[in-house]
Amino acid sequence: MTRPFALHLPTRDPRAGTGRGLQGITAKNSNTRISASRLAPAGPAAVATRSPSSDNLGLNSERLRAAMIERLRSQGITDERVLGAMQAIARHAFVDEALASRAYDDAALPIGHGQTISQPWVVARMISAVCEQSLPTRILEVGTGCGYQAAVMAQVFSQVYSIERIRALYDMAKDRLRELRLTRVRLSFGDGMLGLPTATPFDAIVVAAAGVQIPQALLNQLAIGGVLIAPEGLGAQRLIRVQRTGPAKWVREELETVRFVPLKSGVQS
């Protein structure tokens, strides 16, 4: 379903909300936080760390990654560019050593500070959604987190900008992406709700957290013809795909029901 709208987006389509609760949310489309106390040593502010043992899952890593790709295919991901990028990036390198054995599960995992590494299906779906009509060149990610999604996007797009509001996560992602020598990724520390006006316009924007509505500042930073993909809503959330079709005109399309961590303003040092 698509519909044009003028300068300001509505908070949500009323048909997507009342009476639905979290109906339709499954393991394949939930990016909600999993309690770290159940999976890793206690400490809500703990930052994911890595050791040689988590870098060395050996042949098992290749097998698990291949199984992840086949699962993504069965879940409807068909873009070979995206699947190839997911195959190329070791997800276990971006999670705590205690969670490395679960890195290729179909689940979001905690990375500290109340944030998650998005589950593989979510990453693949969002990247695929901005590639449906053409391959963007210049893309902005709002919510770097541990850097995994930025690393995957760097295999697909030639210029990747990513902004993170939590200093500890920004530092962690910067270190890991530097280790991988991903020179296509340019990280910034700042308020993602404001976007990155010094680097506009963007051919695509991917937002990794859900707000009540999509910030107008992000919509304004899309190039004409550019596409934004973001979750929207509080209790019941949906992925929203927005294409800018004119200076003050966007077309909005509702996709799957999902669940993400909340989009917040400001920075956390």
N, C-alpha and C positions, 0 to 999 in steps of 0.2 A: 504494500500500500504506500503510495507516495502522495504528498500534497505540498503545494507551494506555500510559503509564508514570507511575511515581510520582515522588518528589522529585528523583532524580538521573538525568540522561540517560546512556545508555551511550556509550562513546567512539565506536563506529561499529557499524553492522550488519555482522556477519561475512560476510554474503553479498556485501557491496560491496567486499571487499578482496582476499583471497588470490588470487594468480594473475592479477589484472587489470592490475597496473602502471598505465600511463596510457592503457589502451585506452579508446576512446570520446572522447578529448579531441580536439577539432577547433578550427579557427579561430573557430567561433562560440561556443565555450564555454570558451575558455582566457583567463584573466586573468593569466597568468604574465608576468613582466617581460621586455621586449625590451631587449637590450643597448643602452645609450645610445651606446656607442662606435661602433655601426654606423649610428646614425641622427642623432646630434648631436655637438657638440664634446665631447671627453673630459672627465671629471671626475665621479666617482660622487656627489659631494655637491652638484653643480650643481642649482639650483632653476630650474624653468621660468620663463622671462621672456617678456614680450610687448612688441611694438612696434606702431606704427601699421600697418605692413605686414601683420602677422598679424591685425589687426582689420579689414583691408580686403581680403578675398578677393573682394569685390564680388558680381556675379551668379554667379560660379563657386561661391561659398559656398552660395547658395540652391539651385543645381543639385545640388551634392554632398549637401546636407542632404536634399533631396527623394529622391535616390537611396538614401540611408541609410534613410529611412523605408520605401521600397518593399522594400528588402532585409530590414528587420525584419519586415515583413508576410510575406514569403516564408519567413522563419525561424519563423513561428508566433506572432508578437506580434500580438494582436488587440484589445487594450484601447485604444480611441481616445483616452482621457484620457492614457495614457502616450505614445502616438505623437504626440499634439499637443504634449505637453511636450518631447519630444525634438526636434520640429520647431522649437519656440520658442527653444531655447537653443543658442547658437553654440558648438559643441565646440572649434573652433579657438582661441577666446578663452582656453581653459584649458590650452593646451600651449605649449611653447617655439616660438618663431618658426621655428626650423629644422625643426620637425615639423608646422607648420601645414598643409602640403599633404597630410599623411597623416591629418589629424584625423578624417576621415569614413570611413577604412578600417575594415574589420571586425577590429580588432586593439587590444590594450592598448598604450599608449605610455608611456615612462618620464617621470617628473616629478621625478626626483632622489631621493636618500636611499633608493635601493633600492625605491621605490614606483612605482605605475603609475596612470594614468587608465584606468579599466575600459573594456573594449571596449563598443560600443553595445549589442550583444545582451545582455551580462551586466547592464548597467544596466536595460534595458527588462524583462528577464526577472524580476529581483529585485523591481522595483517592482510589476510585474503580479502577482507571486505573493502580495503582501500585500493586493492589492485584489480577490482572487477572490470573496470572500463579501460584503464590504462595503467602503466607502471609509473608511479610517482618518482620524481628525482629527489626532491627536497622534502624531508618529513620531520615532524616534531612529535616527540613522545612526552606526555605529561605524566610524571611519576616514574622515575628511573628505577626505584627500588634497588635490587641487588645488581641490576645491569643486564639480566638475562635477555629480556625482550629487545633491548637496544642491540645486544650482540647478534641476535637472530636477524633483526632488521638490517644490520650492516652487511649481511650476506645478500640482501635483496635490493636495497636502495643505495644510491651513490653518496647521498648526504643525509646523515642522521643527526638531528639535534635532540637532546634529552634534558629535561629539567627535573630536579628533585628538591623538595622542601625540607627534608630532614638531613642535617649535616652529616651525621654518622653514616647514613646510607649512601649519600653522595660520595663520601670519601671511600667507602667500601667498593662501590661500583667503579669509581675512577681507577682504583688499584687493580681491580680484576680486568677491566677492559684494557688497561695499559699492558698487563701481562700477556693478553691475547693479541696485542699490537693491532687493535682495531682503530686505525686512524680515521675511518669514516665517521666515527661517533664523536660528537662534540658535546661535552657535559656542561651543565650550568647548575649552580645552586641558587634557588629562588622560589618564588610563589608561582606554582604551575597554573593557578587560575588566571594569572595575568598573561600567560603565554611567554613568548620571547620576541617582543616587538622589534628588537634590534636585528633580527635575522629573517623577518618576514619578506615576502609572503611564502607560505608553505603549500606544497602540492597536496599534502595529507597531514592530518593530525590524529594521533592515537592517544586516548585518555584512559589511564589505568586505574581510575577510581570514580565512584558515582556521586554526582551532585543532584540536588533537587531539580536543577535545570542546567543545561550546558552553558557555560559562561560566554557572554556575548564577545568578550575580548578574544576568545579563541576563534569564534566564527569570523570575526573581523580580520584575523590573521591568515585565513585561507585565501589562496589565489583563486581567481575566477576559474571555475571548473574543478577546484580542489575538493577533497572529500575528508570529512571528519568522522571518526567512529568513537563512540563513548557510551558507557552505561549511564542511565538516568533513572532517578527515583530514590526513594528511601526504603520502605519495607519491600515493596514489589518493584523490581528494577527490570529494565529492558535495554538491550543494545540498541543504540540509535545511530543510523548512518545519515549524515547530512552532506549534501553537495551544494556548493555555492554556485549559483547560476547567473548572478549579476551583482552590481555594487551593493545593493541592499535587498538581495533576494536569495533565499536558500530553499532547497527541497529536502524534506525530512522523510525518512523511511524507518519504520520500527522492525527490528529483527527479533532475536531470541530473548526469552526470559533468562536473566542472569542474576548473580549476586556478587557485589564487589565491596571492598572497604570504602569508607566515605571519602569524598573529595573535600579537602580542607584548604583554607586560605592561610596566608602568612608562611613564616619559616620557623623551623625548630633547630636551634644551634646545639 
